[in-house]
Amino acid sequence: MSDPNGPAAGVPTCYRHPGRETYIKCQRCERPICPDCMRDAAVGFQCPDCVAQGAKTTRSGRAAYGGKRSENPQLTTLVLIGINVAVWLAVTVSGGRESLLAWKLMLSPTGRCLGEDYATYYPGLDSAANCAAIPSATWVPGLADGAWWQAITHGFVHVDIWHIALNAVGLWVLGPAVEAAFGRLRFLAIYLLATLAAGATIFLLADPTGRTLGASGGVFGLMGALIVVSLKVHGDIRSVMTLLAVNLAFTFAFPGISWQGHLGGLLGGAAAAAILILAPRGDRRGLWQWSGLAVLTVALVAVLVLRAGALS
């Protein structure tokens, strides 16, 4: 006989309590679990069996996706914020918007011949040789001229205090959650690859005569990573999607904000997180993960090289 009050045919039920309808799955074995069987994990929930089986892993200090569990998931985020603040202070004391340091660190697709005050430039002088004809001028190379570091350093330089404040808040809100899920090294890999992806997208799609700076590409990358994690564990993504929607609204509502960098960072962070999450489990999981991230890095560098060749 069947229970008329039980779950309808085809509806998933808890593997330990067959009479209970549920749409939550264990993040490790993906079996349906009811609220009584849900056990908190680094990200999402696990079933009691996986918690028991993972006791050895927990003792060894592994994060949900293979990385070493961080004793303090906030530490790396604080270091990243500290680096950004240190660079901002250096830029501020060296001239702010007229800082030569800022010009060298921000992403400029092509080089510029700056005037003596570093606030003006000579648009007709598009090479170091031509710029050298003016004694008081300074040539600052762009990414296409060989300043490859700008693909990463642009994500650590700010000029306006409101800009660094917003990005610092974004880092503080998102960073610890991503590090808790992936461990310190993988968190850094996600963040830096998102920054590199932002640089590649800016270089590819933005105005070659423009300049871009700020950590928002990396911050968008952390949002992309959390979206991928939430989808993997069938979690509630409404909060992170709301945050993404608000940031996208600001991106397109105000002039001067690099939508290219935000798009590239979002996709780069999501891609890096997907590589880490979808890597086969087992003793060789780390090898698969780092190999996948290396392939993503090579692909982004290839975009930079090809675009540089087109602009040369």
N, C-alpha and C positions, 0 to 999 in steps of 0.2 A: 504494500500500500504506500502511497505517496502522501506527504504532508502538504495540504493545500496552502499553508502559510509559509512554506519553504521557498527557496530561490527558484526562479523560473528556469526552464531548460536552457542550457547554453550560457547561463550566467556564471562567471567565475566564483568559486567558493574557496574558503580557507582550507589549506591542505591538512590542517590539524583539526579543524572544526567544519566538516562538510556542510553543515546546515547554515553556515553564515556567509552571506553574499559579501564580496569585497572586490575592490579594483586596485588595491595596493599590492605591489610585488616586492619580494625580498631583493635587495640590490645585488646580492651575490648569486643566488640560485634561480631567481625570478619566479619562485613559486608564490601563489597568492597567499596573503596573510591578513588575518583580521586584526582589529585593534588590540586584542588580548595577546596576540603573538608578535606584535611589532616591538622590536628592540632598537633603540637609538644607535645609529652608526655615525661615522664621520660625516657622511652625506646620505640622507634618506634613512631607510630602516632595513634591518635584517631579521630573518626568522630565528627562532631559538636554536635550531640545529646548526645554522651557519655561525651563530655566535659561539656555540660550543666548539665547532670545528676550527674556528678562527682564533681560539684562545692562544694557541702557540704563536700565530702571526701577531696578535695584539701584544704579547709579551716581547716580541722582537722589535716592536715599535714601527710597524709598517702602516702607511696611510692607505686609504681605500683603493688607490690606483697604483700601488707599487712603490711609491716613494717613502723615504724615511719620515716617520711622523715627527712633526715639529713640536718640541716641548712648549714653545711659545709662538703660535701662528701669527702673532702681531709683529714679531721682531723684524722680519724681512720687510714688511710694509713700512715700518718706522724708518728703516735704513734707506729705503727708496725715497720716502718723503724727505729725509735728512739730506740726501744727495741733491734733490731738487731745490731744497731751501738754500743749500750751500752755493749751488750754481747761481741761483737768483740773487743772492747777496753779492757774489762776485760780479755779476753783470750790473747790479745796481751801483756799486761803488766805482765801477769802471766806466760809467757813463749812461747806464740805462738803455734807452732806445738808440743812443749814439755809441754804444759799447762795441768795440772791435771784437771782444770775446763773444758777444752775442752773435755777431755776423759770422764768426767762424764756426759756431756750434749749430746754429739753426739751419734748416734745410733750404738751400738755394739751389734750384735745378741747374742754373748756369752762374758763372762767376760775375762779379761786379767790380768796377773800378770806383772806389770810394773817394770822396773829397777829403780834405784835411780834417774836417770835423766829424767824419764818418756818418753824417746825417744826410748828405747828398751823394749822388753818384753820377757818373758820366755814362749815359746809356749807349752812346756811340762807340765806346771803347770796350770791346768784347773779348779782349785777350790780355794776358799779362804783359806781352810785348808792347801792345799799344798803350796800356795804362802806364808803363814805365816812362813814356814820353813826357808825362806830367810830374814834375819833381815832388809836389806835395800830395800826390794821389797814392792810394794803397790798393793793390789788387787782392781781392778775397775770392778764392776759387769756389766754385759750386760743385755739386755732386758730379755733374757731367765732366768737370775739369779734373776729377781725381780726388775730391774731398769726400771719400767714401764714408768716413766716420759720421757724416751728417745724417746718414740713414738711421743711425741710432741716437746720436747726441741731440738731435732736434727734440727728442722726447724728454730731455732733462733740462731744458732751458726755458725760462720765462722772463718776461719784462714787467708786466703789470702784476700788482699784488693780488688783485681779485682773481686773476687767471691761475696763479699758483695755489691760491686758497681753494678754489673750486676743485682743482685736480687733486689736491691733497685730501680733501674730504672724500672724493670719489675713491681714491686709493685706500683710505682708512676704512670705508664702508665695505668695499669689495675684496680687498686683498686678503685679510685673515681667513675668510671662508674658502677662497681658492687654495690657499696654502694648506689649510686643514684637510682638504680633499686630496691634494696631490703631493704634499711634502714640499720642502723648501726649494730644492734644485729644480723640480718640475714646475713649480710656481714661477720661479725666475725665468725658466725657459719659455713659458706661456707669455709672460709679460714682455720679454725682450723680442720674441718673435712677433707679437702683436705690434710692438713699436716698429720693428723692421718692415712688417707688412704695411703699416701706415705710411712709412717712408716710401716704399715702393709704389703704393697707390697714388700718393702725392706726386711723385716723380713722373708717373705715367699719365695722370689725368689733369693735374693742376697747371696753372699758367706758368710756363718756364721762367718768366721774369719775376714771379712772386717769391715769397719767403714764408716758411711755416715753422712754428715752434710750439712746444707744449706737450704735456704728458697725457693728453686726452686720448691719443691713439692707444696707449697701453691700458688706460682705464676702460675704454670701450672693449678692448680685448678681454679684460676680466669679466665684463658683462657677458660677452660671447661664451666664455668658458663656463660660467655659471648656468647659462641657458642650456648648454650641452649636458652638463651634469644633471640638471633638473629633469631634462627629458629622459636621460638614461635611467634614473631612479623613479620615474613617473611621479615626480614631486610637483608641488604647486609652483608654477613659474609666474604667477600673476605679479608678484612684487618686483622681480627683476625685469619683467616685460614693461611694467609701469615706469620703472626707472629708465629703461631704454627709450620708451616713448617720449618721456619728458626731455631727455637729452637730445633726441632726434629733433624734437620740436624747436629747441633752442638752436640746434645746428643750422636749421633752415630758416629760422625766423630772424636771425641777426646776421648782418653782413660781416665779412671778414673771418668767419669761422670755417675751418677746412672740413667740408663734408667728405672730401676724399680721404683725409687722414682718419676720420671717425669710421668710415666704411671699411677701410683697409684694416684698421685695428680690430674692429668687431669680427670680421671674417678671419683674420689671422689668429686671434685668440680662440675662436670657435674651432678652427681647423686643428690647432695645436692640442686643444683639450680632447677633440675627437680621436686624434692619433693615440693619445695616452690611454683613453678609456677603452677603445676598441682593440688595442693590442692583445694578442692571445695570452691567456693566463699561463702560468707555469714558471719554471726556472729561467726561461729565456725571455720573459716578458720585458725586462729592462732593455735587453738588446733590441727587441722589436720597437719599443717606444723611442729610444734614442736614435735608432736608424730612421724611423719615420720622421722625427723632428729634423734630422739632418737632411733628408730629402726635401722637406718643406723649406728649409733654409736655402738649399741650393736653388730651388725654384724661384724664391724671392730674389736671390742674388742675380740669377739669370735675367729676371725682369729689369733689374737695375742696369746690368751691363748692356742689354739690348737697347734700352731707352737712352743710355749715355751715348751709345754709338749713333743713334738717330739724331741726337742733339749736337753732336760734334761737327 
